[in-house]
């Protein structure tokens, strides 16, 4: 995995943890792919708007 990928995964995990999301898809956040983390993060942002 590239440094950029690792950085982005850490960013999304930190953001999700800060809003109280610790698990998703029956997995710990660190087990998820970057794409899964990005999708969960984007959904959480949409949910917070409405």
Secondary structure, 3 states (H helix, E strand, C coil): CCHHHHHHHHHHHHHHHHCCCCEECCEEHHHCCHHHHHHHHHHHHHHHHC
